[in-house]
């Protein structure tokens, strides 16, 4: 019964992390800014770090099932 919330949270984190990774990659590939008003390298690095953290949190949630 306790595995239901872990699966849901893992799916949400994994979907968010994957979507953020794809979105960031598309913006960088097209030469568009990832965040307006921020240095391109810093915004790309921060977005990639957030995406990896979300994917890691999703993976951790799935291991708790």
C-alpha positions in Angstrom: 0.0 0.0 0.0 2.9 2.4 0.7 4.4 1.8 -2.7 1.7 3.8 -4.5 2.9 7.2 -3.4 6.5 6.3 -4.2 5.6 5.2 -7.7 3.6 8.4 -8.3 6.3 10.7 -6.9 9.0 8.8 -8.9 6.9 9.2 -12.1 6.4 12.9 -11.5 10.1 13.5 -10.8 11.2 11.4 -13.8 8.8 13.1 -16.2 9.8 16.6 -15.0 13.5 15.8 -15.2 13.2 14.3 -18.7 11.1 17.2 -19.9 13.5 19.8 -18.5 16.4 17.9 -20.1 14.8 17.9 -23.5 13.6 21.5 -23.2 17.1 22.7 -22.2 18.8 20.7 -25.0 16.4 22.2 -27.6 16.9 25.7 -26.4 20.7 25.4 -26.5 20.7 23.7 -29.9 18.6 26.5 -31.4 20.8 29.1 -29.8 18.0 30.5 -27.7 18.4 31.6 -24.1 17.5 29.1 -21.4 16.6 32.0 -19.0 16.2 35.6 -20.0 18.5 38.0 -18.2 21.0 35.4 -17.1 24.3 34.4 -18.6 23.8 31.5 -21.1 26.4 29.2 -19.5 25.0 29.8 -16.0 21.4 29.2 -17.0 22.2 26.1 -19.0 24.3 24.7 -16.1 21.6 25.4 -13.5 18.8 23.9 -15.7 20.9 20.8 -16.4 21.7 20.5 -12.6 18.0 20.8 -11.8 17.1 18.2 -14.4 19.6 15.7 -13.1 18.5 16.3 -9.5 14.9 15.6 -10.5 15.9 12.4 -12.4 17.9 11.4 -9.4 15.0 12.0 -7.1 12.8 9.9 -9.4 15.3 7.1 -9.4 15.5 7.2 -5.6 11.7 7.1 -5.3 11.6 4.0 -7.6 14.1 2.2 -5.4 11.9 2.8 -2.4 9.1 0.7 -3.8 
